[in-house]
Amino acid sequence: MTMKTLAILSKRKMSSGLVSSRILKRMKHSSFLLRSIAGKVVLVSCSLAAFTLATPRVNVLAQQRGPVQRVVQGKVMDKSDAPLQGAVVYLKDGHSLAVKSFISGDQGGYRFGQLAQNTDYEIWAESNGKKSSVKTISSFDSKNQFFINLKVDSGK
């Protein structure tokens, strides 16, 4: 080989080496970017999985409903367990001291809804000047539905 041929070949090798090194650098850089993006995706996925496992499960429907309200209902009866129509049932809020009333129906039934969970209540009935015993609903009772029958000695 002549010197001229060697010079041409070495230039080609150098230029191809430069091209190769540029391509390798770009490939390494692309590979690094892909690895860093993949690492971030994996990190976010693991974080979400850990957060999901760490948080308590809450029923979606319960979240849409809002806070659970309590209900108290029952019947007003006389001393012989017959229903008392027209008796007045009182419900006293232990927090605000407000009193709600309900007039019992044909079968002596009454119902109070939308009672707060964190409030104590007192309930009683009156008919013809006679009063039932006072019953208490405690804020510490976890029930949401109360069935309380009230007995009034109406003198009938």
C-alpha positions as CSV (number, residue, x, y, z in Angstrom):
1,M,0.0,0.0,0.0
2,T,1.1,3.4,-0.7
3,M,1.2,6.3,1.7
4,K,-1.6,7.9,0.0
5,T,-3.8,4.8,0.4
6,L,-2.8,4.6,4.1
7,A,-3.7,8.3,4.6
8,I,-7.1,7.8,3.0
9,L,-7.8,4.6,5.1
10,S,-6.7,6.3,8.3
11,K,-8.9,9.3,7.6
12,R,-11.8,6.9,6.9
13,K,-11.1,5.0,10.1
14,M,-10.9,8.3,12.0
15,S,-14.0,9.7,10.5
16,S,-15.9,6.4,10.9
17,G,-14.5,6.3,14.5
18,L,-15.8,9.8,15.1
19,V,-19.1,8.8,13.7
20,S,-19.1,5.6,15.7
21,S,-18.2,7.4,18.9
22,R,-20.9,10.1,18.2
23,I,-23.4,7.4,17.7
24,L,-22.3,5.5,20.8
25,K,-22.5,8.7,22.8
26,R,-26.0,9.4,21.6
27,M,-27.0,5.8,22.2
28,K,-25.6,6.0,25.8
29,H,-27.3,9.3,26.4
30,S,-30.6,7.9,25.0
31,S,-30.2,4.8,27.1
32,F,-29.5,6.9,30.2
33,L,-32.6,9.0,29.5
34,L,-34.7,5.9,29.0
35,R,-33.3,4.4,32.2
36,S,-34.0,7.6,34.2
37,I,-37.5,7.9,32.8
38,A,-38.2,4.2,33.5
39,G,-36.7,4.6,37.0
40,K,-39.1,7.5,37.7
41,V,-42.0,5.5,36.4
42,V,-41.1,2.6,38.7
43,L,-40.6,5.0,41.6
44,V,-44.0,6.6,41.2
45,S,-45.7,3.2,40.8
46,C,-44.1,1.9,43.9
47,S,-45.0,5.1,45.8
48,L,-48.6,4.8,44.7
49,A,-48.8,1.1,45.6
50,A,-47.3,1.9,49.1
51,F,-49.8,4.7,49.6
52,T,-52.7,2.6,48.5
53,L,-51.7,-0.2,50.9
54,A,-51.1,2.3,53.8
55,T,-54.4,4.1,53.6
56,P,-57.5,2.5,55.1
57,R,-60.1,1.2,52.7
58,V,-63.1,3.5,52.6
59,N,-66.3,2.6,50.8
60,V,-66.8,5.0,47.9
61,L,-70.6,5.0,48.5
62,A,-70.1,6.1,52.1
63,Q,-67.9,9.0,50.9
64,Q,-70.6,10.1,48.5
65,R,-73.4,9.8,51.1
66,G,-71.6,12.1,53.6
67,P,-71.8,11.6,57.3
68,V,-74.1,8.9,58.6
69,Q,-77.2,10.2,60.4
70,R,-79.0,8.5,63.3
71,V,-82.7,7.7,63.5
72,V,-84.9,7.0,66.5
73,Q,-88.4,5.6,66.1
74,G,-90.9,3.5,68.0
75,K,-94.4,3.4,69.4
76,V,-96.2,5.2,72.2
77,M,-98.4,2.7,74.2
78,D,-100.7,2.9,77.2
79,K,-100.3,0.6,80.3
80,S,-102.1,-2.2,78.5
81,D,-99.8,-2.0,75.5
82,A,-102.4,-0.5,73.2
83,P,-101.1,2.2,70.8
84,L,-101.7,5.8,71.8
85,Q,-102.8,8.1,69.0
86,G,-102.1,11.8,69.4
87,A,-99.5,11.5,72.2
88,V,-96.7,14.1,72.0
89,V,-93.2,12.6,71.8
90,Y,-90.4,15.0,72.8
91,L,-86.7,14.7,71.8
92,K,-84.2,16.9,73.7
93,D,-80.8,17.6,72.2
94,G,-78.3,17.4,75.0
95,H,-75.9,19.7,73.3
96,S,-78.1,22.7,72.3
97,L,-81.0,21.8,74.7
98,A,-83.4,22.3,71.7
99,V,-86.6,20.2,71.9
100,K,-88.3,18.6,68.9
101,S,-91.8,17.2,69.1
102,F,-93.8,14.6,67.1
103,I,-97.5,13.7,67.5
104,S,-97.9,10.0,67.3
105,G,-100.0,8.5,64.5
106,D,-102.9,6.0,64.3
107,Q,-100.7,3.1,65.5
108,G,-98.9,5.2,68.1
109,G,-95.8,5.5,65.8
110,Y,-93.2,8.3,65.8
111,R,-89.9,8.9,64.1
112,F,-87.1,11.4,64.4
113,G,-84.4,11.5,61.7
114,Q,-81.1,13.3,61.0
115,L,-79.8,13.1,64.5
116,A,-76.1,13.9,65.1
117,Q,-73.7,11.2,66.0
118,N,-71.8,13.2,68.6
119,T,-74.9,14.4,70.6
120,D,-76.8,12.8,73.5
121,Y,-80.6,12.9,73.4
122,E,-83.4,12.4,75.8
123,I,-86.8,11.1,74.6
124,W,-90.2,10.9,76.3
125,A,-93.9,11.0,75.6
126,E,-96.9,12.8,77.1
127,S,-100.6,12.1,76.8
128,N,-103.5,13.5,78.8
129,G,-101.2,15.1,81.4
130,K,-99.3,11.8,82.0
131,K,-95.6,11.3,81.1
132,S,-93.6,8.3,80.1
133,S,-90.2,7.6,81.6
134,V,-87.3,9.5,80.0
135,K,-85.0,7.3,77.8
136,T,-81.5,8.4,76.8
137,I,-79.6,7.9,73.6
138,S,-75.9,8.2,74.2
139,S,-73.4,9.7,71.7
140,F,-71.1,6.7,72.7
141,D,-73.6,4.2,71.3
142,S,-72.4,3.2,67.9
143,K,-75.8,2.3,66.5
144,N,-77.5,4.5,63.9
145,Q,-81.0,3.1,64.3
146,F,-82.9,3.1,67.6
147,F,-86.3,1.5,68.3
148,I,-87.7,2.8,71.5
149,N,-91.2,2.1,72.7
150,L,-92.6,4.6,75.2
151,K,-95.2,3.6,77.7
152,V,-97.6,6.3,79.2
153,D,-100.0,5.5,82.0
154,S,-102.8,7.4,80.4
155,G,-105.4,6.4,82.9
156,K,-107.8,4.9,80.3
